[in-house]
Amino acid sequence: MSVHRKIEKFLRRTNMPATKFGRLAIGDPRLVRDLRNGRELRPLTEARLEAFLAAQGAGR
């Protein structure tokens, strides 16, 4: 599953605002909006997001 899809599932499950997620995960409140508009992630950023999601228990 792509990290973008994992983020969307996490947002639905937690009802966290997209801007808060981006700010907490990587310090970028526009992250989710940019991903929805086609932003491509660098491998290091993707790894940081995966680690954040894992720490939040997104695998549940």
Backbone atoms as SQL, in Angstrom:
CREATE TABLE atoms (id INTEGER PRIMARY KEY, chain TEXT, resi INTEGER, resn TEXT, atom TEXT, x REAL, y REAL, z REAL);
INSERT INTO atoms VALUES
  (1, 'A', 1, 'MET', 'N', 0.855, -1.167, 0.000),
  (2, 'A', 1, 'MET', 'CA', 0.000, 0.000, 0.000),
  (3, 'A', 1, 'MET', 'C', 0.911, 1.242, 0.000),
  (4, 'A', 2, 'SER', 'N', 0.550, 2.216, -0.789),
  (5, 'A', 2, 'SER', 'CA', 1.354, 3.432, -0.884),
  (6, 'A', 2, 'SER', 'C', 1.235, 4.255, 0.397),
  (7, 'A', 3, 'VAL', 'N', 2.267, 5.044, 0.665),
  (8, 'A', 3, 'VAL', 'CA', 2.247, 5.884, 1.857),
  (9, 'A', 3, 'VAL', 'C', 1.102, 6.896, 1.775),
  (10, 'A', 4, 'HIS', 'N', 0.804, 7.365, 0.567),
  (11, 'A', 4, 'HIS', 'CA', -0.311, 8.312, 0.414),
  (12, 'A', 4, 'HIS', 'C', -1.621, 7.658, 0.863),
  (13, 'A', 5, 'ARG', 'N', -1.830, 6.448, 0.457),
  (14, 'A', 5, 'ARG', 'CA', -3.052, 5.736, 0.846),
  (15, 'A', 5, 'ARG', 'C', -3.090, 5.485, 2.360),
  (16, 'A', 6, 'LYS', 'N', -1.929, 5.152, 2.927),
  (17, 'A', 6, 'LYS', 'CA', -1.860, 4.942, 4.374),
  (18, 'A', 6, 'LYS', 'C', -2.217, 6.230, 5.115),
  (19, 'A', 7, 'ILE', 'N', -1.739, 7.352, 4.609),
  (20, 'A', 7, 'ILE', 'CA', -2.046, 8.634, 5.235),
  (21, 'A', 7, 'ILE', 'C', -3.543, 8.902, 5.179),
  (22, 'A', 8, 'GLU', 'N', -4.150, 8.685, 4.014),
  (23, 'A', 8, 'GLU', 'CA', -5.587, 8.930, 3.878),
  (24, 'A', 8, 'GLU', 'C', -6.382, 8.055, 4.839),
  (25, 'A', 9, 'LYS', 'N', -6.005, 6.790, 4.977),
  (26, 'A', 9, 'LYS', 'CA', -6.690, 5.894, 5.904),
  (27, 'A', 9, 'LYS', 'C', -6.508, 6.367, 7.346),
  (28, 'A', 10, 'PHE', 'N', -5.296, 6.784, 7.673),
  (29, 'A', 10, 'PHE', 'CA', -5.008, 7.289, 9.011),
  (30, 'A', 10, 'PHE', 'C', -5.868, 8.511, 9.319),
  (31, 'A', 11, 'LEU', 'N', -5.962, 9.429, 8.365),
  (32, 'A', 11, 'LEU', 'CA', -6.759, 10.643, 8.572),
  (33, 'A', 11, 'LEU', 'C', -8.227, 10.310, 8.796),
  (34, 'A', 12, 'ARG', 'N', -8.761, 9.373, 8.022),
  (35, 'A', 12, 'ARG', 'CA', -10.161, 8.973, 8.207),
  (36, 'A', 12, 'ARG', 'C', -10.377, 8.321, 9.568),
  (37, 'A', 13, 'ARG', 'N', -9.436, 7.450, 9.943),
  (38, 'A', 13, 'ARG', 'CA', -9.585, 6.697, 11.198),
  (39, 'A', 13, 'ARG', 'C', -9.481, 7.610, 12.410),
  (40, 'A', 14, 'THR', 'N', -8.594, 8.587, 12.366),
  (41, 'A', 14, 'THR', 'CA', -8.339, 9.426, 13.535),
  (42, 'A', 14, 'THR', 'C', -9.088, 10.755, 13.517),
  (43, 'A', 15, 'ASN', 'N', -9.677, 11.102, 12.376),
  (44, 'A', 15, 'ASN', 'CA', -10.322, 12.411, 12.215),
  (45, 'A', 15, 'ASN', 'C', -9.350, 13.571, 12.436),
  (46, 'A', 16, 'MET', 'N', -8.070, 13.320, 12.199),
  (47, 'A', 16, 'MET', 'CA', -7.063, 14.369, 12.340),
  (48, 'A', 16, 'MET', 'C', -7.109, 15.264, 11.107),
  (49, 'A', 17, 'PRO', 'N', -7.065, 16.573, 11.294),
  (50, 'A', 17, 'PRO', 'CA', -7.008, 17.463, 10.130),
  (51, 'A', 17, 'PRO', 'C', -5.728, 17.221, 9.326),
  (52, 'A', 18, 'ALA', 'N', -5.836, 17.324, 8.025),
  (53, 'A', 18, 'ALA', 'CA', -4.698, 17.071, 7.144),
  (54, 'A', 18, 'ALA', 'C', -3.528, 17.998, 7.457),
  (55, 'A', 19, 'THR', 'N', -3.822, 19.246, 7.770),
  (56, 'A', 19, 'THR', 'CA', -2.739, 20.189, 8.060),
  (57, 'A', 19, 'THR', 'C', -2.005, 19.819, 9.348),
  (58, 'A', 20, 'LYS', 'N', -2.729, 19.337, 10.334),
  (59, 'A', 20, 'LYS', 'CA', -2.093, 18.919, 11.585),
  (60, 'A', 20, 'LYS', 'C', -1.206, 17.706, 11.341),
  (61, 'A', 21, 'PHE', 'N', -1.685, 16.762, 10.537),
  (62, 'A', 21, 'PHE', 'CA', -0.884, 15.582, 10.227),
  (63, 'A', 21, 'PHE', 'C', 0.442, 15.985, 9.592),
  (64, 'A', 22, 'GLY', 'N', 0.377, 16.809, 8.580),
  (65, 'A', 22, 'GLY', 'CA', 1.601, 17.225, 7.895),
  (66, 'A', 22, 'GLY', 'C', 2.554, 17.956, 8.809),
  (67, 'A', 23, 'ARG', 'N', 2.009, 18.809, 9.669),
  (68, 'A', 23, 'ARG', 'CA', 2.835, 19.576, 10.606),
  (69, 'A', 23, 'ARG', 'C', 3.515, 18.643, 11.607),
  (70, 'A', 24, 'LEU', 'N', 2.763, 17.687, 12.156),
  (71, 'A', 24, 'LEU', 'CA', 3.332, 16.755, 13.130),
  (72, 'A', 24, 'LEU', 'C', 4.323, 15.778, 12.488),
  (73, 'A', 25, 'ALA', 'N', 3.991, 15.299, 11.306),
  (74, 'A', 25, 'ALA', 'CA', 4.803, 14.261, 10.671),
  (75, 'A', 25, 'ALA', 'C', 6.126, 14.790, 10.138),
  (76, 'A', 26, 'ILE', 'N', 6.080, 15.897, 9.404),
  (77, 'A', 26, 'ILE', 'CA', 7.316, 16.396, 8.787),
  (78, 'A', 26, 'ILE', 'C', 7.453, 17.911, 8.829),
  (79, 'A', 27, 'GLY', 'N', 6.581, 18.563, 9.564),
  (80, 'A', 27, 'GLY', 'CA', 6.670, 20.007, 9.671),
  (81, 'A', 27, 'GLY', 'C', 6.162, 20.770, 8.468),
  (82, 'A', 28, 'ASP', 'N', 5.291, 20.136, 7.670),
  (83, 'A', 28, 'ASP', 'CA', 4.759, 20.768, 6.457),
  (84, 'A', 28, 'ASP', 'C', 3.238, 20.667, 6.454),
  (85, 'A', 29, 'PRO', 'N', 2.544, 21.740, 6.846),
  (86, 'A', 29, 'PRO', 'CA', 1.085, 21.666, 6.901),
  (87, 'A', 29, 'PRO', 'C', 0.421, 21.491, 5.534),
  (88, 'A', 30, 'ARG', 'N', 1.140, 21.718, 4.445),
  (89, 'A', 30, 'ARG', 'CA', 0.565, 21.552, 3.103),
  (90, 'A', 30, 'ARG', 'C', 0.806, 20.163, 2.519),
  (91, 'A', 31, 'LEU', 'N', 1.445, 19.287, 3.266),
  (92, 'A', 31, 'LEU', 'CA', 1.834, 17.971, 2.757),
  (93, 'A', 31, 'LEU', 'C', 0.678, 17.216, 2.103),
  (94, 'A', 32, 'VAL', 'N', -0.408, 17.014, 2.834),
  (95, 'A', 32, 'VAL', 'CA', -1.508, 16.195, 2.324),
  (96, 'A', 32, 'VAL', 'C', -2.146, 16.850, 1.099),
  (97, 'A', 33, 'ARG', 'N', -2.353, 18.152, 1.159),
  (98, 'A', 33, 'ARG', 'CA', -2.913, 18.849, -0.003),
  (99, 'A', 33, 'ARG', 'C', -2.016, 18.662, -1.224),
  (100, 'A', 34, 'ASP', 'N', -0.716, 18.807, -1.024),
  (101, 'A', 34, 'ASP', 'CA', 0.219, 18.634, -2.125),
  (102, 'A', 34, 'ASP', 'C', 0.211, 17.204, -2.657),
  (103, 'A', 35, 'LEU', 'N', 0.124, 16.217, -1.767),
  (104, 'A', 35, 'LEU', 'CA', 0.053, 14.818, -2.208),
  (105, 'A', 35, 'LEU', 'C', -1.207, 14.578, -3.033),
  (106, 'A', 36, 'ARG', 'N', -2.299, 15.144, -2.595),
  (107, 'A', 36, 'ARG', 'CA', -3.564, 14.991, -3.323),
  (108, 'A', 36, 'ARG', 'C', -3.490, 15.648, -4.695),
  (109, 'A', 37, 'ASN', 'N', -2.604, 16.626, -4.831),
  (110, 'A', 37, 'ASN', 'CA', -2.429, 17.324, -6.105),
  (111, 'A', 37, 'ASN', 'C', -1.260, 16.780, -6.917),
  (112, 'A', 38, 'GLY', 'N', -0.739, 15.612, -6.532),
  (113, 'A', 38, 'GLY', 'CA', 0.273, 14.958, -7.346),
  (114, 'A', 38, 'GLY', 'C', 1.707, 15.069, -6.886),
  (115, 'A', 39, 'ARG', 'N', 1.942, 15.603, -5.705),
  (116, 'A', 39, 'ARG', 'CA', 3.324, 15.716, -5.208),
  (117, 'A', 39, 'ARG', 'C', 3.969, 14.346, -5.114),
  (118, 'A', 40, 'GLU', 'N', 5.199, 14.265, -5.584),
  (119, 'A', 40, 'GLU', 'CA', 5.996, 13.048, -5.461),
  (120, 'A', 40, 'GLU', 'C', 6.895, 13.186, -4.239),
  (121, 'A', 41, 'LEU', 'N', 7.005, 12.130, -3.467),
  (122, 'A', 41, 'LEU', 'CA', 7.816, 12.164, -2.259),
  (123, 'A', 41, 'LEU', 'C', 9.229, 11.664, -2.534),
  (124, 'A', 42, 'ARG', 'N', 10.183, 12.303, -1.896),
  (125, 'A', 42, 'ARG', 'CA', 11.557, 11.808, -1.922),
  (126, 'A', 42, 'ARG', 'C', 11.625, 10.601, -1.007),
  (127, 'A', 43, 'PRO', 'N', 12.564, 9.687, -1.263),
  (128, 'A', 43, 'PRO', 'CA', 12.646, 8.474, -0.429),
  (129, 'A', 43, 'PRO', 'C', 12.813, 8.766, 1.064),
  (130, 'A', 44, 'LEU', 'N', 13.608, 9.766, 1.428),
  (131, 'A', 44, 'LEU', 'CA', 13.796, 10.079, 2.838),
  (132, 'A', 44, 'LEU', 'C', 12.498, 10.591, 3.472),
  (133, 'A', 45, 'THR', 'N', 11.769, 11.412, 2.756),
  (134, 'A', 45, 'THR', 'CA', 10.491, 11.925, 3.268),
  (135, 'A', 45, 'THR', 'C', 9.495, 10.787, 3.431),
  (136, 'A', 46, 'GLU', 'N', 9.463, 9.906, 2.461),
  (137, 'A', 46, 'GLU', 'CA', 8.565, 8.757, 2.551),
  (138, 'A', 46, 'GLU', 'C', 8.910, 7.894, 3.760),
  (139, 'A', 47, 'ALA', 'N', 10.187, 7.702, 4.017),
  (140, 'A', 47, 'ALA', 'CA', 10.614, 6.915, 5.179),
  (141, 'A', 47, 'ALA', 'C', 10.204, 7.608, 6.479),
  (142, 'A', 48, 'ARG', 'N', 10.328, 8.923, 6.527),
  (143, 'A', 48, 'ARG', 'CA', 9.907, 9.672, 7.720),
  (144, 'A', 48, 'ARG', 'C', 8.410, 9.524, 7.959),
  (145, 'A', 49, 'LEU', 'N', 7.639, 9.568, 6.880),
  (146, 'A', 49, 'LEU', 'CA', 6.182, 9.414, 7.008),
  (147, 'A', 49, 'LEU', 'C', 5.822, 8.012, 7.473),
  (148, 'A', 50, 'GLU', 'N', 6.487, 7.011, 6.909),
  (149, 'A', 50, 'GLU', 'CA', 6.236, 5.621, 7.325),
  (150, 'A', 50, 'GLU', 'C', 6.550, 5.460, 8.813),
  (151, 'A', 51, 'ALA', 'N', 7.644, 6.048, 9.267),
  (152, 'A', 51, 'ALA', 'CA', 8.021, 5.953, 10.675),
  (153, 'A', 51, 'ALA', 'C', 6.996, 6.651, 11.556),
  (154, 'A', 52, 'PHE', 'N', 6.521, 7.819, 11.134),
  (155, 'A', 52, 'PHE', 'CA', 5.508, 8.536, 11.901),
  (156, 'A', 52, 'PHE', 'C', 4.239, 7.703, 12.008),
  (157, 'A', 53, 'LEU', 'N', 3.804, 7.153, 10.890),
  (158, 'A', 53, 'LEU', 'CA', 2.573, 6.344, 10.899),
  (159, 'A', 53, 'LEU', 'C', 2.750, 5.117, 11.802),
  (160, 'A', 54, 'ALA', 'N', 3.913, 4.488, 11.734),
  (161, 'A', 54, 'ALA', 'CA', 4.152, 3.312, 12.576),
  (162, 'A', 54, 'ALA', 'C', 4.117, 3.703, 14.046),
  (163, 'A', 55, 'ALA', 'N', 4.700, 4.834, 14.385),
  (164, 'A', 55, 'ALA', 'CA', 4.711, 5.294, 15.777),
  (165, 'A', 55, 'ALA', 'C', 3.316, 5.624, 16.279),
  (166, 'A', 56, 'GLN', 'N', 2.434, 6.017, 15.360),
  (167, 'A', 56, 'GLN', 'CA', 1.053, 6.355, 15.722),
  (168, 'A', 56, 'GLN', 'C', 0.136, 5.137, 15.726),
  (169, 'A', 57, 'GLY', 'N', 0.673, 3.985, 15.367),
  (170, 'A', 57, 'GLY', 'CA', -0.142, 2.780, 15.343),
  (171, 'A', 57, 'GLY', 'C', -1.031, 2.688, 14.135),
  (172, 'A', 58, 'ALA', 'N', -0.582, 3.210, 12.988),
  (173, 'A', 58, 'ALA', 'CA', -1.406, 3.217, 11.776),
  (174, 'A', 58, 'ALA', 'C', -1.632, 1.823, 11.224),
  (175, 'A', 59, 'GLY', 'N', -0.879, 0.834, 11.682),
  (176, 'A', 59, 'GLY', 'CA', -1.062, -0.512, 11.177),
  (177, 'A', 59, 'GLY', 'C', -2.256, -1.237, 11.765),
  (178, 'A', 60, 'ARG', 'N', -2.941, -0.582, 12.697),
  (179, 'A', 60, 'ARG', 'CA', -4.109, -1.229, 13.333),
  (180, 'A', 60, 'ARG', 'C', -5.253, -1.381, 12.384);
